Amino acid sequence: MASRPTLRALFIYIAIWGVAVAYLALTGGDWTFPFASLLIFGVAFSAVIWFVTRKMDAPPVPVANPKRESAGLLIYLVVYAVLLIGFGLGAIKSAIPPGPSQELAVLAYKLAIHVALPVAIILSLGGTVHALFDTGHRRRGFWLALIVLSAAMFALLALVSPSLKQIAELNLSPAAAASWVIASWLWISVEAGLCEEFFFRVCLQSRLTAWLNSPATAIFATSILFGLSHFPGLYFRGGPGVDGWSNDPAQVAAFTVATLSPLSVSMGVLWSRSRSLLLVALVHGAIDALPATAEFVHIWG
């Protein structure tokens, strides 16, 4: 039986998500895909995660100053979303032509703003960071969870995205195609998985959990913030033809909450259950690996 704080946090999250979907429907946005996102990631994938991590005995993350560290990271989140992602990332991509050099520059920039700066903030506020880099690969059930969850994401994306067709059009041998998919997975696991999961899950969610004394509340709060953090980048750097973009900033914000927060919920559950940075990074990478493979080959091949 779920506790009262868990049920309250779930109710508030569903209410916020529902308002976002309703706004999309009223303003002509795509309000159907959010339901698929909620059912697939928020419900089904979270349930699978809960099952495959049931034997993990993940140690708690020590947080020296929960309120102060949470406040510091929340203030940084605003700067991160508006300036560092909304404008800074676009400036780097505009300054460096597309290709390997741009990819490496973007990777270095993302590692700085997702890993180095949050670590510096936590340390400056009297916190500790050694537990944040726990890979958890020796934990009971780690490899089962990695195989099952990654395979599920590869299978899902093979069905719902045109990625297999795009890879087939490259005319690669089966061995070469498999190698490129693995390479894409590893790259995305660092460029998106490690970066986003370290900041949002390992740093922010763990601090909010300690501050609010409720893992569920921290998962749902972090997920709403995760969705909204994508708003500046989508609104300022997007345009016609980009999924979720609109001249109406409220519609773009609603889209990020309605579509991205359910994915964040599943990653939040995975982190809460496993406390494994390696696991959440690789599973996150598995979600994006197939759709990114064709472009990855064009850039690096």
ChimeraX attribute file (.defattr): number of C-alpha atoms within 10 A of each C-alpha:
attribute: neighborCount
match mode: 1-to-1
recipient: residues
	/A:1	5
	/A:2	7
	/A:3	9
	/A:4	9
	/A:5	15
	/A:6	16
	/A:7	14
	/A:8	14
	/A:9	19
	/A:10	17
	/A:11	13
	/A:12	14
	/A:13	20
	/A:14	15
	/A:15	12
	/A:16	16
	/A:17	24
	/A:18	17
	/A:19	15
	/A:20	23
	/A:21	24
	/A:22	15
	/A:23	20
	/A:24	23
	/A:25	14
	/A:26	10
	/A:27	12
	/A:28	9
	/A:29	19
	/A:30	17
	/A:31	20
	/A:32	13
	/A:33	13
	/A:34	23
	/A:35	17
	/A:36	14
	/A:37	18
	/A:38	22
	/A:39	14
	/A:40	17
	/A:41	22
	/A:42	21
	/A:43	17
	/A:44	14
	/A:45	23
	/A:46	21
	/A:47	14
	/A:48	18
	/A:49	22
	/A:50	18
	/A:51	11
	/A:52	19
	/A:53	22
	/A:54	14
	/A:55	14
	/A:56	16
	/A:57	13
	/A:58	16
	/A:59	13
	/A:60	13
	/A:61	20
	/A:62	16
	/A:63	22
	/A:64	15
	/A:65	16
	/A:66	20
	/A:67	14
	/A:68	16
	/A:69	25
	/A:70	24
	/A:71	15
	/A:72	17
	/A:73	23
	/A:74	15
	/A:75	11
	/A:76	15
	/A:77	21
	/A:78	14
	/A:79	14
	/A:80	20
	/A:81	20
	/A:82	17
	/A:83	15
	/A:84	19
	/A:85	23
	/A:86	21
	/A:87	16
	/A:88	16
	/A:89	17
	/A:90	16
	/A:91	12
	/A:92	15
	/A:93	14
	/A:94	11
	/A:95	9
	/A:96	14
	/A:97	11
	/A:98	11
	/A:99	12
	/A:100	14
	/A:101	12
	/A:102	17
	/A:103	19
	/A:104	12
	/A:105	15
	/A:106	18
	/A:107	17
	/A:108	12
	/A:109	19
	/A:110	21
	/A:111	20
	/A:112	14
	/A:113	18
	/A:114	21
	/A:115	19
	/A:116	14
	/A:117	16
	/A:118	23
	/A:119	21
	/A:120	12
	/A:121	15
	/A:122	22
	/A:123	13
	/A:124	12
	/A:125	15
	/A:126	12
	/A:127	18
	/A:128	16
	/A:129	17
	/A:130	10
	/A:131	16
	/A:132	18
	/A:133	13
	/A:134	14
	/A:135	17
	/A:136	19
	/A:137	15
	/A:138	9
	/A:139	17
	/A:140	16
	/A:141	17
	/A:142	20
	/A:143	15
	/A:144	12
	/A:145	23
	/A:146	21
	/A:147	11
	/A:148	14
	/A:149	23
	/A:150	19
	/A:151	14
	/A:152	17
	/A:153	20
	/A:154	18
	/A:155	14
	/A:156	13
	/A:157	18
	/A:158	15
	/A:159	11
	/A:160	8
	/A:161	12
	/A:162	12
	/A:163	18
	/A:164	16
	/A:165	11
	/A:166	16
	/A:167	21
	/A:168	13
	/A:169	10
	/A:170	12
	/A:171	10
	/A:172	12
	/A:173	10
	/A:174	10
	/A:175	9
	/A:176	11
	/A:177	19
	/A:178	14
	/A:179	12
	/A:180	22
	/A:181	22
	/A:182	16
	/A:183	16
	/A:184	23
	/A:185	25
	/A:186	17
	/A:187	19
	/A:188	25
	/A:189	26
	/A:190	20
	/A:191	21
	/A:192	20
	/A:193	25
	/A:194	25
	/A:195	22
	/A:196	22
	/A:197	28
	/A:198	25
	/A:199	23
	/A:200	24
	/A:201	29
	/A:202	26
	/A:203	23
	/A:204	25
	/A:205	27
	/A:206	27
	/A:207	27
	/A:208	26
	/A:209	22
	/A:210	20
	/A:211	19
	/A:212	15
	/A:213	13
	/A:214	15
	/A:215	22
	/A:216	23
	/A:217	22
	/A:218	25
	/A:219	30
	/A:220	26
	/A:221	21
	/A:222	23
	/A:223	26
	/A:224	21
	/A:225	21
	/A:226	25
	/A:227	21
	/A:228	22
	/A:229	22
	/A:230	20
	/A:231	27
	/A:232	21
	/A:233	20
	/A:234	22
	/A:235	21
	/A:236	15
	/A:237	15
	/A:238	15
	/A:239	13
	/A:240	9
	/A:241	8
	/A:242	11
	/A:243	13
	/A:244	21
	/A:245	22
	/A:246	19
	/A:247	10
	/A:248	10
	/A:249	15
	/A:250	15
	/A:251	25
	/A:252	24
	/A:253	24
	/A:254	26
	/A:255	31
	/A:256	24
	/A:257	28
	/A:258	32
	/A:259	25
	/A:260	23
	/A:261	30
	/A:262	30
	/A:263	23
	/A:264	27
	/A:265	26
	/A:266	28
	/A:267	27
	/A:268	29
	/A:269	24
	/A:270	27
	/A:271	25
	/A:272	24
	/A:273	21
	/A:274	30
	/A:275	28
	/A:276	24
	/A:277	23
	/A:278	24
	/A:279	27
	/A:280	28
	/A:281	25
	/A:282	24
	/A:283	26
	/A:284	27
	/A:285	26
	/A:286	28
	/A:287	24
	/A:288	19
	/A:289	27
	/A:290	27
	/A:291	21
	/A:292	19
	/A:293	24
	/A:294	23
	/A:295	14
	/A:296	22
	/A:297	16
	/A:298	10
	/A:299	14
	/A:300	10
	/A:301	9
